[in-house]
């Protein structure tokens, strides 16, 4: 039986999110981190820090795993902009192209 993490939406926790069990995805220790902080606040903090996989012992579900996609797929609300929000359209000139200018998404820094 698997249990979902109420913080990040990871759906393959082998123990329920209680009694100091730790989510391998977001690293929340239930009964400690969520004692005085809401799951939504913990989620926002995890997302704001890049939604990185926490566990070294439990591998990511697949090589394309993405924390923002996981949270969204689980239908959990959050207040942090997804990384794709940092992309903007810019015009670039492509030498030898039939179209002298093309629009490509580039990450702003």
N, C-alpha and C positions, 0 to 999 in steps of 0.2 A: 504494500500500500504506500502511495506517495501523498505528500502534503504540500500545498502551495505556500509560498512565502508571502505574507501579507504586505511586506515592504517592497520587494522587487518583482513579485509575480513568478519567480522560479517555481515550477510545478513538480519537481522531482526530489523534494526533501524526503529523506527516509524516516525522519522523526518529526512529530508535530512541532510547530513553532511555539515552544514553551519549555520550561524547565532547563534553561541555559543551553538549549540546542542552538547551533550556529548555522545560518544559511550559507552554503558554499558559494552562492552567487554574490550576495551583497555584504556578507560578513556580519549581519545583525545577530547579536546574541540575545535571544528572547528571554525575558525575565531580568535582563540587565540594561541593554541599550533602550528598550522600549518601556522601561519602568516609569520614567518621567517625560518621555518624548513620544509624540504620536508617530504612527507608522508613516503617515504622509510626510512629516518633517524628516524622518530618517531617509525616506525615499528621495526627497528633494536634495538632501545633503549628498547622498550617494550619486545621484544624477549630476549634480553640480560639480562633483569631483571626477567626472568622466565615466561613471558607471562601469568600473573595471571589475573583472572577475576576481573574487576574493581568495578562493581556495587554491592551495598548491597541491592538495591531496586529491581533490575531486576535479576532473578535467571539465572544461567547457562542454556543453552539449554538442557543439560542432564548431568547425573553424570559422563559420560565418556568424557566430553568436554576437548579439548586440544588446546591451542592457536597455537602451531606449526602446528597441523593438519588443523586447520581452515585457517591459512595463506596459507599453501600449497594447500589446496583444492580450495581456491579462486584464485589460480594462481598468487599470489603476490610475487615479488622477494624480497629476503632478504639476508643479508650478515653475519648472525650469525649462528654458528653451532647448529643444533638441539640437544636436550639432549641425544639422542641415540648415538651421536658421542663420548660421554664420557664413553661408555661401551667398555670393552675389554675382550678377551677370556683369561681364566686362567684355569689351570689344578687343579683338586681337586681329592682326593682319597675318594671313597665312600665305607665305611666298609660293607662287606657282599655282595658286588656287583659281578656279573660275570666278569665285566670289572673293573680292579683295578683302572684305571684312566679315568675320564670323563672330557670333556670340558664343562664348564658352563659359561654363560655371567655374569660378576660381574661388578658393578659400581666402577670405580676408584675414588679415593678421593684425 
